[in-house]
Every structure is written in structure tokens, then in C-alpha cells.
Amino acid sequence: MNELVEKNAEYVVDIIDNGYEGEGIAKIGDRVIFIPNCIKGERVKIKVLKVSNSVCYGKLIEIYKKSKYRVDYDCKTYEKCGGCNLRHVDYKKTLEMKELAVKTTLKKELKREVEIEDVIRYE
């Protein structure tokens, strides 16, 4: 059953996963909502910016329960720029997230499990 999700409304949601580009994923009823700058395991207040037939997009307003992987980012324009999307996540965790994204994408496209090498860490 799809609960009504309204544009410009605010909701408190649990982030149940992270998407391909690192965005947080939440659900209200059967509605999937993508929220940048959120990490799986967090409880957050969001504002819904866009509602479509299949998914919604929101904006982070407040964090009630932080992930242990959340870090302070070192860029003053991070929230506005859009040039990078995981500066709020611990670097080691970002490598795990990227590896999972590659595995998930390949599994979906190839329709089988694949083994990949570890993500190369930039030092």
C-alpha cells in the first residue's frame, strides 16, 4: 500500500540503504525516496522535493541518529557544489560502498555473481 507522499512535506525516515551514487534510500509505505548526504542506518528529517510515479527525491534537514561512518567534510562548498558525493562518509566505508555498487551493477546486468578485486585506495 502506497502512503501519500507530498511534495514540500517533511518526514522523519530511516535510511535503509545507499544507492549507486551514495545517496540515502528511505521508504514511506512502498514509496522509495532518494536523499543525498545520508548514510544507511541513520534516522533523519527530510523535505520531499520531487514526487514522481515511481520514486521521490528529498533533501536532508536534520539528523536524529548519526551513522558511525559519518565524518565532517573538509570542503566549504560540498553541500552546494555536487562535484563529489561521499565526503560525509568515512573513506574506508566509501571504498566498501563503491565496491558494493560495482558488484550490484554487474550482477544486475550479467545476471550472475561476479568476483572483483579490492578497490584501490588513494593515498
N, C-alpha and C positions, 0 to 999 in steps of 0.2 A: 504494500500500500504506500503510495507516494504522499507524503505530507506536503502541504503547500509551503513552498519556499518563496519568499517575496523579495524582490529587488529592493535594496536600501534598508532592509531589515537587519537587525543584529541578532546573533545567535551565539550560544556557548556550545562548543563542539569538542569532541575528542579527535585528535589526529590519528587515524588508524593505519596510515601508510604514507610513503613518499612516492611521488610519480617519477617519471623518466627524467625530468629536468630538476628534480629535487623538491618540487612543490609539495606541500602537505595535502593529504587527501582525507576528507571527512565525509560523513553521511548524515543526512537528515531523512529519516524514513529510507526510501530506496534511492533518494537523490544523492548523487556524488557531487562533492564540492571541492574544487582545487583552490588552495590558499598558499601563495608564496610565503617564504620565510618561516614556515612551520616545520616541525620535526615530529616524526612518528612517536607517539607516547605523550605528547603534550595535550593539555586542555587549554583551549583558547577562546576568546571572544572574537567574533568576526563580523564584518559587514558584507552582505552579499551585493556584488557589483553588477553581475550579469546572470540572468536565468534563461536557459535555453531548454528545448525539449528533452535533451539527454543529460546535460551536466550544468553545473553552476560554477561561478567564479567569485571568490571573495577576497577580502583584504583583512589582514591581521590588525586587530585593535588593541588587544591586551592578552598577556599570557598569564594564566592562573596556575598552571603546573608546567614547569620547565623540564625539558629533556636534559639528561645528564651530559648530552653531547652538544648542548648549546654553548657557544662561546661569544665573546664580544668581538665584533669585527673591527678591522683596522682601517676602514675606508669611510670617510665622511659622506661620500655620495652613494654608498652602497644601496640604500633603500630606494633611491630615485633613479640611479643610472641604468640598471638592468644588464650591465656588462658581465656580471658574474652572479651565480645564483645560490652558492652554498657557503658564503663567507661566515654565516652564522652557525655553521656546523664544524665540530672538531675535525681536523684534517684527516686523521686516521679513519674516522667514520665516513667522511666523504669518499674515500677510496673504496670502502665497502659498499656504499650506496651506488657508486659508478659501476663497480663490478657486477652487482646485482642487476642493474639496469641493462647492461650488455647481455648477461645471461638470459634475462627475461625476454628481451627483444629477439635474440637469436632463437630461443625456444619457441616463441610465438610464430616466427617466420619459418623456421625449419621444421617445426612440429616434432622436435625431439630434444632431449637433454644434450648440452654441449659442455665440454670442459675448456676453460680458458686459463691462460696464465694469470698470475697476480698482476694487479695494476701497478705500473711503475711509479714509485714515489719520487716526487720532485723535491730535491734538497736545496 
